[in-house]
């Protein structure tokens, strides 16, 4: 079996979803560590802990969206390049049972 062509939009959607999932993980880590940093700043007394916590919340919301958009665009570009390369030198061979 040989994959000769990829549907560009379906590849873009899948890579966008995968990238958004990674963005969600990164955003949640940013939220957790932002909360820890906010707690440390709150104990100092002279800095606003809400700034660190707010950055974590914004990151948890913005990163999945940003990663998803970039993943979609990257997937579309990769699928287009694959289709061109597969047309020139052939597709990827897959062995199945």
Order of alpha helices (4+ residues) and beta strands (2+ residues): beta-alpha-alpha-beta
